[in-house]
């Protein structure tokens, strides 16, 4: 399950880059999903370190 989180975050980053530089699609939805994925990863890292 943890690796799936990282895969989803990488996919969101790729979609964000593609949307930002090639064609504007998804707009705010991609940004919101990307922020949620980053927060989830940070929480996982913090819990793992504690």
ChimeraX attribute file (.defattr): number of C-alpha atoms within 10 A of each C-alpha:
attribute: neighborCount
match mode: 1-to-1
recipient: residues
	/A:1	5
	/A:2	8
	/A:3	8
	/A:4	9
	/A:5	15
	/A:6	15
	/A:7	12
	/A:8	14
	/A:9	20
	/A:10	15
	/A:11	13
	/A:12	18
	/A:13	17
	/A:14	12
	/A:15	16
	/A:16	22
	/A:17	13
	/A:18	13
	/A:19	15
	/A:20	13
	/A:21	8
	/A:22	9
	/A:23	10
	/A:24	10
	/A:25	13
	/A:26	12
	/A:27	12
	/A:28	10
	/A:29	10
	/A:30	17
	/A:31	15
	/A:32	10
	/A:33	16
	/A:34	20
	/A:35	13
	/A:36	13
	/A:37	20
	/A:38	15
	/A:39	12
	/A:40	15
	/A:41	16
	/A:42	12
	/A:43	12
	/A:44	13
	/A:45	11
	/A:46	10
	/A:47	9
	/A:48	8
	/A:49	7
	/A:50	5
